[in-house]
């Protein structure tokens, strides 16, 4: 809360200062109603390109467009006051080079109202991260399993086992040096994620990584039990709203077929009554 009584929005520098402090609470959101639910409880809300799979039925994140991210970013922005809003740069919107990345990141920030962008990749993306941060675009990095590179990895496989650990150490060090204010570690062996968290100076946000990370993130539809197409090992469901919603729909369908709905209290009488206004 600010001196004027207004809610103070969390900024990228605030997140960076949380290194080694109380764990950062992070969740995804794609809609205004969900954003409103998260507003008082999260430090970071991410509009992830996972929206393509969760809400649009795509088989991967590769078909997500910048326009889709802007649309969902705007929706989430309307529901947030306090958390830092971060929006993913989708596949193909930044890999071509720094100028392309800046053009699309600037558009994302201007139109969606986010305070930072997230992009995937380690050493090979360091120059782009450096270019963006030097021009006023705060960047959250993402290493380990990077879903936009799923075809290169041959599936959604754990990254950093055996000799591959050194690659991830280089990736984490490179994005830190390039100026990222935090980094997502996805599907990384627990001991390695713990080590990376200790080695780098920016907060690590774990998803399938380690409780030692500086924060944790999950897809909110996984947390609520709304997305059931598949369930990674790292997901913990805190509710089963999908099955509850289906039960409600089944009950509604039965009431309609048996003419139990609408009942007298759901229709309007000939004479006007005050309660008819609703």
N, C-alpha and C positions, 0 to 999 in steps of 0.2 A: 504494500500500500504506500502510495506517495504522500508527500506532505499535504497535498490538496485533497486527499481522500480517494483519489483515483487508483485503480489497479495498475501496478507497474508491470509492463510486459517484460518477460525474460529476453535477454539479448544473447547473441553468440559470445561476446566477451564474458557474460555471466556464466555461461555453460563452461567455457574454458577454465574459469576460476574454480569450478566445482571438482577439478581433478583431485582425487584422493579424499573427497569430502563425502557427505551423505549421498547415497546412490541416486542417480538420475532416473526418474520415472518417465518412460517414453512409450507411446502407443501410436498406431496409425489411425487415421480417420479419413473418410472420403465424402462425408455429408455433413450438413449443418446440425441436424439433431444429435449425431454422435459426437461432433465437436463440442456441443454444449454440455454433454455428459462428461467429457474429459477435462473440460476447462479448469475446474478447481483442483484436479488431482494429478495432472501431468506437468512435467517441466518442459518436455518437447512433444509436439504433435507432428507427426510426419505424414504427409500425403504421399504415399508410396506408389510406385508404378505397379505394385501388386494389385491395385485397383482393377487392372485389366483382367486378372484371373478371378478376383473376389466378386466384383460387381458386373463385369462385362462378359464373363464366360470364356475368356481367351485361354488357350492352353499354356501360354507363357506370358512374360512381360514384354516380349519383343514387338508385339503389335500396338503397344500403347503410343499415342501421339502427344506432341506438345500441347495441342489444343485440349486433349482430354485432361492433361495434368492441370492446365490453367482453369478449366471448368470446375474440377473437383477442388482445386486450391481455393478458388473464390468461395465455394460453398463452405469449406472448412473455416476460412477466414471470418465469415459472418458469425460463426459460433464461438469464436475464441477471443479472450481478453488477455489472459495471463501467460499461457505457454508460448515458447518459441515455436513459430510455424516454419517448418522446413518442407520443401517440395522437391521430389525427385526430378532430375533431368532424365527424360526417357531415352531409350536406345536410339542411336543415330542422330541425337541432337547436340552432341558435344565431341564425339570422337574424331571428327575431321580436323580439328585444330583449335587453337585458342580463340581466334576471331569468331568462329561459329559458336563455340561454347559461350563466349561473352554475349553475343547477340541474343541467344536463346535464354540464357540465364537472366539477362536484363529484362527481357520480355516477361519471363516468368515472375520475376519480382514485381515489376510494374503492374501487371494485369491481375496476378493472383494475390498480391499483397503479402507475400512471404518475406521473411527476414533473412533467409538462407536457402541454398540449394544443396542437394546431395547428388554426388556422382560416384560411379563405380570404377575401381581400378587403383593400382598402387604405383609402382615406379614409373610405368609408362604414362600415367596421368599427372605426374608431378608438375610438369611444365604448364599444363592447363590449369591446375589448381593455383599455381603461383601467379599466372596471368590474371585469373579471376579475382583472387584476393587483393592483388595490387590495384585493382580497379573497383574496389568497393563491394565485391560479391563474396560474402562469407560462405565457406564451403565445408560441408560435412562429407568426409570421405567414407569409402565402403570397400573393405578388403576381405579376403577369405573367399567364401562362395559368393560370387557376384552373379546374380540370376541372369543378367543381360548377356553373360558369356556362357550360358548353360550348354550351348552346342559345342563350344570349345572344350569344356570340362567333361563332356559326355554324360551329362545328367547332373542332378542336384547332389553332388558328392562332397563329403567332408574334405576340406583343404588344409594342408599344412602338416600332414603326417610324414614321419621319416625325414628324408633329406629335403622335402618340400618346405619344412619349417623355416629354413633360411630364406626362402623366397618371401614368405610372409613377414619375416622380420625386416627384410629390406623394404617391402611395401609399406609397412607401418612407419618405419623411419622416414621414408621418402615423403609420404603425405604430411607427416608432422613438420618436416623441414620446409615443405612447400607452403605451409601456412594454414592448413585445415584446422578448424577449431575443435573438431572431434572426429572420431572414426568408428564406424560400425564394424564389428568383427562377427562375421556370419559363418556358422558351421565350421568352427575351428576347434581342435582338440583342447580340452580344458587346461592342461598344463601349459600349452603354448599361449592360450589367451591370457592366462594369469601372468606369464612371463612378459608378453607384449604390453600388458597394462602397467607392469612395473617399469618397463624400459622407456616408454615414450612419455612425453610431457603433456599430451592432450588427453582428454577423457575418452575412454573406450566404451562403446555401447554394445553390449553383447546380445546376440540372438543365436542360440545354440553354441555358446562359448563358455563363459565361466562366471560364477557368482562373484569372483574377484574383480570383474569389470566395473568401471565407474558408473555404469547404468545398464538398464535392460530395456529391450523393445520387443514387442510382439504385434502381430496383426490383430486389431481389435475384434474382428469377426471370428478369429480363432479363439480368443479369450472368452467370447460370449457363446461359442458353440453354434455360430451362424453359418460358418463355412465348413463343410464336411466332405468336400471332394477328396481331400487327403489330409493326413495329420502327421506332420514331422515330429520326430522324437522330442524336439525342444519345446513343443507347445504344451502349455498347461491350460486346460479349460476351467474357467471359474463359474461357468453357467452352461446350460444346455438350452439356449433360447430357440435354436432351430427346431428341436423336437417340440418345445412348448408352442411355438408358432404354428407348426403343422397340426397339432392337436386342436388349436383354436380354429384353424381353417376347416378341419374335418367337422367340428361342431357346428360351424356356420353353414357349411354345405348341407348338413343333415337338417338343420332348422329351416333352410330355404326349401328343400325338397318336401319336407313334411308340413310346410306352411305355418311353422311356428314363429318364423320371422318374415316380415315385421309383425310385431304384436301391437295391441292398441296404443301402448305408450310410445311407439315409434312412428305413428302416423298423425296427421293433422285433422282436427275436427272442423266442421263447417263454421262454427262460431269461433272467432279469434280469441285466443287466451294468451296471457303474458308469457307463459312458458313456451308458446309456439315460436317465439323469436329465435330460440336456439336451434 
